[in-house]
Amino acid sequence: MIALTLKQIATIVGGKTVGDSAQIITATPVFDSREAVKGSLFLALVGENSDGHDYIEDAKLHGATGFMSTREAIGNGVVVADVLIAVRALAAYVRKQLPNLTVIAITGSSGKTTTKDLLASILSNRAECVWTKASFNNELGAPITLLGCTQETKYCILEVGARHQGDIAALSEMARPDIGVVLRVGTAHLGEFGSVEKIAQTKSELIQALAPDAIAVLGTYDPYTKAMSAHHLGRVIFFGQDSHDDVRAADVEMREARAHFDLVTPAGRDAVGMRLIGAHQISNALAAAAVCTALEIPIEIIASGLSTADLSSKWRMQINDVEELLIINDSYNANPESMKAALDSLALFAQERGGASWAFLGQMHELGSESNALHASVATHAHELGIDHLVSIGTRAFAEGIPAQSSTTLNYCEDIKQALSLVTHCAPGDVILVKASRSERFETLSQGIEDLWREKQGEDKK
């Protein structure tokens, strides 16, 4: 963060100081007292289960130079009416002080985190780059990420998410992105917004907020995203699978469930061999390539960067080969599109290894009235792919998608503990996919499968 005194911060956000107002903040603000360091500002947020004011002393013990709160406390700080609003105002101010900073904002129903990771892998090798941690893309995560920038930062990559209409518009006004990226419009958060059309309207807020000299990067995988070009008067770069797209993939091959293709841009053509799992990663790679094209990065640098990039965010298509049992841990989150893409990868791995395919699937949240139908569509996709076993955990909504004469065996389990009992039926060479919405905490299922399999193999060797 650029250096600011508590007095300056209070003036910027419309608050008042307590203690020594001359204290200088130089580090990125934190809301976890354990992450406080010398020079940082501790944000005393009030949540449903905790009150940040109770941790101000702990933050000071960890080195925090000051705090921001909604009520006075002992120490050096700034008191405001609303910490979230104040942090966004502070981030907007810092953005204006960094005219040489290039801000890239990414939104979409799926693929934001992977696209951000790919882009960060390429850009961080060229200049100082700040990017969103994990998928910290909300009204708190975006401003905190932006506040991590200094005069030396060249690129800032923001994931921009939304729970309500207007959320992306507010974050865009704060960040003033130079490049706005919309990946695709899907059914994630359908329950929150009510229709795909409203989801599209919300995502389009990013493009509507762009200045005329900014660049819009749009996927062509759905009609809604492509149509957003009408909201921008400046340059638009399209990426996708159409031969007319500015950035596209040609001659695609899947090897060990990893995409190999020729990257085609206005600058030419170069080969890419991805380390990431799944054909769905092609669209994420093309989005990152389109941004790099907008930044005039040579195509050979883009292709090399995509070929060497690994995911920095955990629990996304992580491959664990455990004594001849392949476990695909994709437990971070789920929506119908990402579920189907993960099943595609499962089928490819099972075909290559010759073993049975197991899909351990849990509930997808925030799908509203279409939830049962969308769960059923995932199960139908599993049936069409010839997945051997679909293990439905904690929900029966997948059942309607499996025809009576299907070769896919449907197993229903009440909870993770019951699902783990099926590990005894697995055999060497089998492939297991673990996937559900984040709140289901399926990373514990993935670890449990691994532990039980190791134990089973150990007993078999005795």
C-alpha positions as CSV (number, residue, x, y, z in Angstrom):
1,M,0.0,0.0,0.0
2,I,1.1,3.6,-0.6
3,A,2.2,5.2,2.6
4,L,-0.6,7.2,4.4
5,T,-0.9,8.6,7.9
6,L,-3.9,7.7,9.9
7,K,-4.9,11.4,9.7
8,Q,-4.8,11.2,5.9
9,I,-6.8,8.0,5.9
10,A,-9.4,9.6,8.2
11,T,-9.7,12.6,5.8
12,I,-10.1,10.3,2.8
13,V,-12.8,8.1,4.3
14,G,-14.6,10.7,6.3
15,G,-13.7,9.3,9.7
16,K,-12.0,10.6,12.9
17,T,-8.7,9.5,14.4
18,V,-8.0,8.2,17.9
19,G,-4.5,8.0,19.4
20,D,-1.5,9.1,17.4
21,S,-2.8,10.3,14.0
22,A,0.7,10.6,12.6
23,Q,1.2,6.8,12.5
24,I,2.0,5.7,9.0
25,I,0.3,2.8,7.3
26,T,2.4,1.1,4.6
27,A,1.2,-2.5,4.4
28,T,-2.0,-4.0,3.0
29,P,-5.0,-3.9,5.4
30,V,-5.9,-7.1,7.1
31,F,-9.1,-8.3,8.9
32,D,-7.5,-11.4,10.5
33,S,-5.5,-10.1,13.5
34,R,-3.1,-13.0,13.1
35,E,-2.0,-11.6,9.7
36,A,-1.2,-8.2,11.0
37,V,2.4,-6.9,10.5
38,K,4.2,-3.7,11.2
39,G,2.7,-1.0,9.1
40,S,-0.6,-2.7,8.5
41,L,-4.1,-1.4,9.2
42,F,-6.4,-3.9,11.1
43,L,-10.0,-3.8,9.9
44,A,-12.4,-4.4,12.9
45,L,-15.3,-6.0,10.9
46,V,-18.4,-7.1,12.7
47,G,-19.8,-10.4,11.4
48,E,-22.5,-12.8,12.3
49,N,-20.2,-14.9,14.6
50,S,-17.5,-12.5,15.6
51,D,-16.7,-8.9,16.3
52,G,-13.4,-7.5,15.0
53,H,-13.3,-5.0,17.9
54,D,-12.5,-7.9,20.2
55,Y,-9.3,-8.6,18.2
56,I,-7.8,-5.1,18.1
57,E,-5.4,-5.8,20.9
58,D,-4.3,-9.1,19.3
59,A,-3.7,-7.3,16.0
60,K,-1.5,-4.8,17.9
61,L,0.4,-7.6,19.4
62,H,1.0,-9.0,16.0
63,G,2.4,-5.7,14.9
64,A,-0.5,-3.7,13.4
65,T,0.3,0.0,13.3
66,G,-3.3,1.1,13.4
67,F,-6.9,0.0,13.2
68,M,-10.2,1.0,11.5
69,S,-13.3,0.5,13.5
70,T,-16.9,1.7,14.0
71,R,-16.3,2.5,17.7
72,E,-13.5,3.9,19.7
73,A,-10.8,1.7,21.1
74,I,-7.5,2.0,22.9
75,G,-4.7,2.6,20.5
76,N,-4.1,4.4,17.2
77,G,-6.9,4.2,14.7
78,V,-9.6,5.6,12.5
79,V,-13.3,5.5,13.5
80,V,-15.8,5.3,10.7
81,A,-19.5,4.7,10.3
82,D,-19.0,1.6,8.1
83,V,-15.7,-0.2,7.7
84,L,-16.6,-1.8,4.3
85,I,-17.6,1.5,2.8
86,A,-14.5,3.2,4.2
87,V,-12.2,0.6,2.8
88,R,-13.7,0.9,-0.7
89,A,-13.3,4.7,-0.5
90,L,-9.7,4.3,0.6
91,A,-9.1,1.9,-2.3
92,A,-10.7,4.3,-4.8
93,Y,-8.3,7.1,-3.5
94,V,-5.2,4.9,-3.9
95,R,-6.3,3.9,-7.4
96,K,-6.3,7.5,-8.4
97,Q,-2.8,8.0,-7.0
98,L,-1.4,5.2,-9.3
99,P,-1.9,6.4,-12.8
100,N,0.7,4.0,-14.2
101,L,-1.0,1.0,-12.7
102,T,-2.9,-1.3,-15.2
103,V,-6.0,-2.8,-13.5
104,I,-7.5,-5.9,-15.0
105,A,-11.0,-6.9,-13.7
106,I,-12.4,-10.4,-14.4
107,T,-15.9,-11.5,-13.9
108,G,-18.1,-14.4,-15.1
109,S,-20.1,-17.3,-13.8
110,S,-17.1,-19.7,-13.8
111,G,-13.4,-19.7,-14.5
112,K,-12.5,-16.4,-12.8
113,T,-9.9,-17.8,-10.4
114,T,-8.2,-20.0,-12.9
115,T,-8.0,-17.2,-15.5
116,K,-6.6,-14.9,-12.8
117,D,-4.0,-17.6,-11.8
118,L,-3.0,-18.1,-15.5
119,L,-2.7,-14.3,-16.1
120,A,-0.8,-13.7,-12.8
121,S,1.7,-16.5,-13.8
122,I,2.4,-14.7,-17.0
123,L,2.4,-11.1,-15.9
124,S,4.3,-11.6,-12.6
125,N,7.3,-12.8,-14.6
126,R,7.4,-9.4,-16.5
127,A,6.8,-6.9,-13.8
128,E,5.5,-6.4,-10.2
129,C,2.0,-7.8,-10.1
130,V,-0.7,-7.9,-7.4
131,W,-3.7,-10.3,-7.7
132,T,-6.7,-11.6,-5.8
133,K,-5.9,-14.3,-3.2
134,A,-7.8,-17.5,-3.9
135,S,-11.2,-16.2,-5.0
136,F,-11.4,-13.2,-2.7
137,N,-13.7,-11.3,-5.1
138,N,-16.3,-9.5,-3.0
139,E,-16.9,-6.0,-1.6
140,L,-14.0,-6.6,0.8
141,G,-11.6,-8.7,-1.2
142,A,-11.4,-6.4,-4.3
143,P,-10.5,-3.2,-2.4
144,I,-8.0,-5.0,-0.1
145,T,-6.3,-6.5,-3.2
146,L,-6.2,-3.0,-4.8
147,L,-4.8,-1.6,-1.6
148,G,-1.8,-4.0,-1.9
149,C,-0.5,-2.0,-4.9
150,T,2.3,0.6,-4.6
151,Q,4.0,2.9,-7.1
152,E,6.2,0.0,-8.2
153,T,3.2,-2.2,-9.1
154,K,2.6,-2.5,-12.8
155,Y,-0.4,-4.9,-12.9
156,C,-3.3,-5.5,-10.6
157,I,-5.6,-8.4,-11.4
158,L,-9.0,-8.4,-9.6
159,E,-11.6,-11.1,-9.5
160,V,-15.0,-9.3,-9.4
161,G,-18.0,-11.2,-8.1
162,A,-21.5,-10.3,-7.2
163,R,-24.3,-11.3,-4.9
164,H,-26.7,-8.6,-6.0
165,Q,-27.2,-6.3,-9.0
166,G,-25.1,-3.2,-8.6
167,D,-22.2,-5.0,-6.8
168,I,-20.0,-5.1,-9.9
169,A,-20.8,-1.5,-10.8
170,A,-19.7,-0.3,-7.4
171,L,-16.4,-2.3,-7.5
172,S,-15.8,-1.1,-11.1
173,E,-16.3,2.5,-10.1
174,M,-13.7,1.9,-7.3
175,A,-11.1,0.1,-9.4
176,R,-11.5,1.9,-12.8
177,P,-10.2,-1.1,-14.8
178,D,-8.1,-0.6,-17.9
179,I,-9.2,-4.0,-19.1
180,G,-12.6,-5.6,-18.3
181,V,-13.0,-9.3,-18.8
182,V,-16.3,-11.3,-18.9
183,L,-15.7,-15.0,-19.3
184,R,-19.2,-16.4,-19.7
185,V,-22.7,-16.2,-18.3
186,G,-23.9,-19.4,-16.7
187,T,-26.2,-20.7,-14.0
188,A,-24.0,-20.1,-11.0
189,H,-26.0,-18.0,-8.4
190,L,-29.2,-18.6,-10.3
191,G,-31.1,-18.7,-7.0
192,E,-29.8,-15.3,-6.1
193,F,-30.6,-13.5,-9.3
194,G,-33.6,-15.5,-10.5
195,S,-32.8,-15.8,-14.2
196,V,-29.8,-16.1,-16.5
197,E,-30.8,-12.8,-18.1
198,K,-30.4,-11.0,-14.8
199,I,-27.1,-12.7,-14.2
200,A,-26.0,-11.3,-17.6
201,Q,-27.2,-7.8,-16.7
202,T,-25.1,-8.0,-13.5
203,K,-22.0,-9.2,-15.3
204,S,-22.4,-6.5,-18.0
205,E,-22.0,-3.8,-15.3
206,L,-18.2,-4.3,-15.7
207,I,-18.3,-3.5,-19.4
208,Q,-20.7,-0.6,-18.9
209,A,-18.3,0.9,-16.4
210,L,-15.3,0.9,-18.7
211,A,-13.9,4.2,-20.0
212,P,-13.8,4.6,-23.8
213,D,-10.0,4.1,-23.8
214,A,-10.3,0.9,-21.8
215,I,-10.5,-2.5,-23.5
216,A,-13.3,-5.1,-23.1
217,V,-12.3,-8.8,-23.4
218,L,-15.4,-11.0,-24.0
219,G,-15.9,-14.7,-24.4
220,T,-18.1,-16.0,-27.2
221,Y,-19.3,-19.1,-25.5
222,D,-22.8,-17.8,-24.8
223,P,-24.9,-15.1,-26.6
224,Y,-25.2,-12.9,-23.5
225,T,-21.4,-12.3,-23.0
226,K,-20.8,-11.6,-26.7
227,A,-23.7,-9.1,-26.8
228,M,-22.0,-7.0,-24.1
229,S,-19.8,-5.4,-26.8
230,A,-22.8,-3.1,-27.4
231,H,-22.1,-1.5,-24.0
232,H,-18.6,-0.4,-24.8
233,L,-17.5,2.4,-27.2
234,G,-13.8,1.4,-27.1
235,R,-11.8,-1.6,-28.3
236,V,-13.3,-5.1,-27.9
237,I,-11.3,-8.4,-28.1
238,F,-13.3,-11.6,-28.5
239,F,-12.0,-15.0,-27.5
240,G,-13.5,-18.4,-28.0
241,Q,-14.0,-21.3,-30.4
242,D,-15.3,-19.4,-33.4
243,S,-13.0,-19.0,-36.4
244,H,-13.8,-15.3,-36.4
245,D,-12.7,-14.7,-32.8
246,D,-9.7,-12.5,-32.2
247,V,-8.1,-15.1,-29.9
248,R,-8.9,-18.7,-30.4
249,A,-7.5,-22.3,-30.1
250,A,-6.9,-24.4,-33.2
251,D,-6.0,-28.1,-33.7
252,V,-7.0,-29.0,-30.1
253,E,-5.9,-32.4,-28.7
254,M,-6.4,-33.9,-25.3
255,R,-3.4,-35.8,-23.8
256,E,-3.8,-37.3,-20.4
257,A,-6.8,-34.9,-20.0
258,R,-4.6,-31.9,-20.7
259,A,-5.3,-29.6,-23.6
260,H,-2.7,-29.1,-26.4
261,F,-3.6,-26.6,-29.1
262,D,-2.3,-23.8,-31.3
263,L,-3.0,-20.3,-29.9
264,V,-4.1,-18.0,-32.6
265,T,-4.1,-14.2,-32.1
266,P,-3.8,-11.2,-34.5
267,A,0.0,-11.6,-33.9
268,G,0.2,-15.1,-35.3
269,R,0.1,-18.7,-34.1
270,D,2.1,-20.6,-31.4
271,A,1.8,-24.0,-29.7
272,V,0.4,-24.4,-26.1
273,G,0.6,-27.6,-24.0
274,M,-1.3,-27.0,-20.8
275,R,-0.4,-28.5,-17.4
276,L,-3.9,-27.9,-16.1
277,I,-6.5,-30.6,-16.2
278,G,-9.6,-30.5,-18.4
279,A,-10.8,-29.2,-21.8
280,H,-12.7,-26.4,-20.0
281,Q,-9.3,-24.9,-19.2
282,I,-8.9,-23.9,-22.9
283,S,-11.4,-21.0,-22.5
284,N,-9.6,-19.8,-19.4
285,A,-6.3,-19.9,-21.2
286,L,-7.8,-18.0,-24.1
287,A,-9.1,-15.3,-21.8
288,A,-5.7,-14.8,-20.3
289,A,-4.2,-14.8,-23.8
290,A,-6.7,-12.2,-24.9
291,V,-5.7,-9.9,-21.9
292,C,-2.0,-10.4,-22.8
293,T,-2.8,-9.6,-26.4
294,A,-4.4,-6.3,-25.2
295,L,-1.2,-5.6,-23.3
296,E,0.8,-6.2,-26.4
297,I,2.8,-9.1,-24.9
298,P,4.5,-11.2,-27.6
299,I,2.6,-14.3,-28.6
300,E,5.6,-16.6,-27.8
301,I,5.7,-15.3,-24.3
302,I,1.9,-15.9,-23.9
303,A,2.1,-19.4,-25.2
304,S,5.1,-20.3,-23.1
305,G,3.4,-18.8,-20.0
306,L,0.2,-20.8,-20.6
307,S,2.3,-24.0,-21.1
308,T,4.2,-23.6,-17.8
309,A,1.5,-22.3,-15.5
310,D,0.3,-24.2,-12.5
311,L,-2.7,-23.3,-10.4
312,S,-1.9,-21.4,-7.2
313,S,-5.4,-21.8,-5.8
314,K,-6.0,-25.1,-4.0
315,W,-8.7,-27.7,-4.5
316,R,-9.2,-27.0,-8.2
317,M,-8.7,-30.1,-10.3
318,Q,-5.8,-31.2,-8.1
319,I,-4.5,-34.6,-9.1
320,N,-3.3,-37.1,-6.5
321,D,-2.0,-40.4,-7.7
322,V,-2.2,-42.6,-4.6
323,E,-0.9,-46.1,-5.1
324,E,-2.7,-46.7,-8.4
325,L,-5.8,-44.8,-7.4
326,L,-6.2,-41.4,-9.1
327,I,-8.1,-38.8,-7.1
328,I,-9.3,-35.6,-8.7
329,N,-9.9,-33.1,-5.9
330,D,-12.1,-30.3,-7.4
331,S,-13.8,-29.5,-4.1
332,Y,-13.4,-25.7,-4.0
333,N,-16.8,-25.0,-5.6
334,A,-19.3,-26.2,-8.1
335,N,-22.0,-25.1,-10.6
336,P,-23.7,-27.1,-13.4
337,E,-21.2,-26.0,-16.0
338,S,-18.1,-26.8,-13.9
339,M,-19.6,-30.1,-12.8
340,K,-20.0,-31.3,-16.3
341,A,-16.5,-30.1,-17.3
342,A,-15.0,-32.1,-14.4
343,L,-17.0,-35.2,-15.4
344,D,-15.5,-34.8,-18.9
345,S,-12.0,-34.9,-17.4
346,L,-13.0,-37.9,-15.2
347,A,-14.1,-39.8,-18.3
348,L,-10.9,-39.1,-20.1
349,F,-8.7,-40.2,-17.3
350,A,-10.7,-43.4,-16.8
351,Q,-10.4,-44.3,-20.5
352,E,-6.6,-43.8,-20.4
353,R,-6.1,-45.8,-17.3
354,G,-8.6,-48.5,-18.0
355,G,-10.2,-48.5,-14.6
356,A,-13.6,-47.6,-13.3
357,S,-14.8,-44.0,-13.0
358,W,-16.2,-42.8,-9.7
359,A,-17.9,-39.4,-9.3
360,F,-18.4,-38.4,-5.7
361,L,-20.7,-35.4,-6.0
362,G,-22.4,-33.2,-3.5
363,Q,-24.9,-30.4,-3.6
364,M,-24.6,-27.3,-5.8
365,H,-26.0,-24.3,-3.9
366,E,-27.7,-21.1,-5.0
367,L,-29.5,-22.6,-7.9
368,G,-33.0,-21.5,-6.8
369,S,-36.1,-23.2,-8.2
370,E,-34.1,-24.8,-11.0
371,S,-31.9,-26.7,-8.5
372,N,-33.3,-30.2,-8.9
373,A,-33.4,-29.9,-12.7
374,L,-29.9,-28.7,-12.9
375,H,-28.6,-31.4,-10.6
376,A,-30.4,-33.9,-12.8
377,S,-28.8,-32.5,-15.9
378,V,-25.4,-33.2,-14.3
379,A,-26.3,-36.8,-13.7
380,T,-27.6,-37.1,-17.2
381,H,-24.2,-35.9,-18.5
382,A,-22.5,-38.6,-16.3
383,H,-24.8,-41.2,-17.9
384,E,-24.0,-40.0,-21.4
385,L,-20.3,-40.1,-20.7
386,G,-20.6,-43.6,-19.4
387,I,-19.4,-42.8,-15.8
388,D,-19.4,-46.1,-13.9
389,H,-20.4,-44.9,-10.5
390,L,-22.1,-41.7,-9.4
391,V,-22.0,-41.3,-5.6
392,S,-24.6,-38.7,-4.6
393,I,-23.8,-37.3,-1.1
394,G,-26.3,-35.4,1.0
395,T,-28.8,-34.8,-1.8
396,R,-31.1,-37.0,-3.9
397,A,-31.4,-34.4,-6.7
398,F,-29.1,-36.2,-9.0
399,A,-31.3,-39.3,-9.1
400,E,-33.8,-38.0,-11.7
401,G,-31.0,-37.6,-14.3
402,I,-30.1,-41.4,-14.4
403,P,-32.3,-43.5,-16.8
404,A,-33.5,-46.8,-15.5
405,Q,-31.3,-48.9,-17.8
406,S,-28.2,-46.7,-17.4
407,S,-24.8,-48.3,-17.1
408,T,-24.1,-45.6,-14.5
409,T,-24.6,-47.0,-11.0
410,L,-26.2,-44.5,-8.6
411,N,-25.2,-44.7,-4.9
412,Y,-26.9,-42.4,-2.4
413,C,-25.0,-41.5,0.8
414,E,-26.4,-39.4,3.7
415,D,-23.0,-37.9,4.5
416,I,-19.3,-37.9,3.9
417,K,-18.8,-40.7,6.5
418,Q,-21.1,-43.0,4.6
419,A,-19.6,-42.1,1.3
420,L,-16.1,-43.1,2.6
421,S,-17.4,-46.7,3.1
422,L,-17.5,-47.1,-0.7
423,V,-13.7,-46.8,-0.9
424,T,-13.5,-50.5,-0.2
425,H,-15.1,-51.2,-3.6
426,C,-12.4,-49.3,-5.5
427,A,-9.6,-51.1,-7.3
428,P,-6.2,-50.1,-8.6
429,G,-6.5,-48.2,-11.8
430,D,-9.8,-46.5,-10.8
431,V,-10.3,-42.8,-11.0
432,I,-12.3,-40.7,-8.5
433,L,-13.7,-37.2,-8.9
434,V,-14.6,-35.3,-5.7
435,K,-16.7,-32.1,-6.3
436,A,-19.4,-30.0,-4.6
437,S,-20.1,-26.5,-3.5
438,R,-17.6,-24.9,-1.2
439,S,-19.8,-25.1,1.9
440,E,-20.0,-28.9,1.6
441,R,-16.3,-29.0,2.6
442,F,-15.5,-31.9,0.3
443,E,-11.8,-31.5,0.7
444,T,-12.3,-33.6,3.9
445,L,-13.8,-36.3,1.7
446,S,-10.9,-36.2,-0.7
447,Q,-8.4,-36.5,2.1
448,G,-10.5,-39.3,3.7
449,I,-10.5,-41.3,0.5
450,E,-6.8,-41.0,0.2
451,D,-6.2,-42.0,3.8
452,L,-8.5,-45.0,3.6
453,W,-7.0,-46.2,0.3
454,R,-3.5,-46.0,1.7
455,E,-4.7,-48.0,4.7
456,K,-6.4,-50.6,2.4
457,Q,-3.4,-51.0,0.2
458,G,-1.2,-51.4,3.3
459,E,-3.4,-54.2,4.6
460,D,-3.5,-55.9,1.2
461,K,0.4,-56.0,1.1
462,K,0.6,-57.8,4.4
